[in-house]
Amino acid sequence: MTAGDLCTKQLVSGGNMTVIVDNLERERLVERVRSRRDRRTITVRLTPKGRKLFEEIFPSHALYVAELASVLSVREQGTAGRILKKLGCGLADATRGKIGRK
């Protein structure tokens, strides 16, 4: 993902994402790769070490989230997912200045 996409998805500023990526890079979990077409574009990519760590911890995280959501019916989970996605997209738009404050 590009650094900008990560900022949008995580709802953090570019400066904050720089610190996060710097720390992950220092641990050799990610690497920055410049685009060959546009040198201004930087993609943040998992290293083999980062992918291994992700594959080790993500299944238990996904199980934990599923357990938390299990108090809802399947239909309620679908509704909650749609509402949270809508909220997340709205927050992302707000951070990019696409919607005003009310």
Contacts in CASP RR format, 6 or more apart in sequence:
PFRMAT RR
TARGET T0000
AUTHOR 0000-0000-0000
METHOD contacts of the structure
MODEL  1
MTAGDLCTKQLVSGGNMTVIVDNLERERLVERVRSRRDRRTITVRLTPKG
RKLFEEIFPSHALYVAELASVLSVREQGTAGRILKKLGCGLADATRGKIG
RK
1 9 0 8 1.000
1 43 0 8 1.000
1 44 0 8 1.000
2 41 0 8 1.000
2 42 0 8 1.000
2 43 0 8 1.000
2 44 0 8 1.000
3 14 0 8 1.000
3 17 0 8 1.000
3 18 0 8 1.000
3 21 0 8 1.000
3 32 0 8 1.000
3 42 0 8 1.000
3 43 0 8 1.000
3 44 0 8 1.000
4 14 0 8 1.000
4 17 0 8 1.000
6 17 0 8 1.000
6 21 0 8 1.000
6 44 0 8 1.000
7 13 0 8 1.000
7 14 0 8 1.000
7 16 0 8 1.000
7 17 0 8 1.000
7 95 0 8 1.000
8 92 0 8 1.000
8 95 0 8 1.000
8 96 0 8 1.000
9 92 0 8 1.000
10 17 0 8 1.000
10 20 0 8 1.000
11 88 0 8 1.000
11 91 0 8 1.000
11 92 0 8 1.000
11 95 0 8 1.000
12 20 0 8 1.000
21 30 0 8 1.000
21 32 0 8 1.000
21 44 0 8 1.000
24 30 0 8 1.000
25 31 0 8 1.000
25 32 0 8 1.000
27 49 0 8 1.000
28 47 0 8 1.000
28 49 0 8 1.000
28 50 0 8 1.000
29 46 0 8 1.000
29 47 0 8 1.000
29 49 0 8 1.000
29 50 0 8 1.000
29 53 0 8 1.000
30 44 0 8 1.000
30 45 0 8 1.000
30 46 0 8 1.000
30 47 0 8 1.000
30 50 0 8 1.000
31 44 0 8 1.000
31 45 0 8 1.000
31 47 0 8 1.000
32 42 0 8 1.000
32 43 0 8 1.000
32 44 0 8 1.000
32 45 0 8 1.000
33 42 0 8 1.000
33 43 0 8 1.000
33 44 0 8 1.000
33 45 0 8 1.000
34 41 0 8 1.000
34 42 0 8 1.000
34 43 0 8 1.000
35 41 0 8 1.000
35 42 0 8 1.000
35 43 0 8 1.000
46 54 0 8 1.000
69 77 0 8 1.000
69 80 0 8 1.000
72 80 0 8 1.000
90 99 0 8 1.000
93 99 0 8 1.000
94 100 0 8 1.000
94 101 0 8 1.000
END
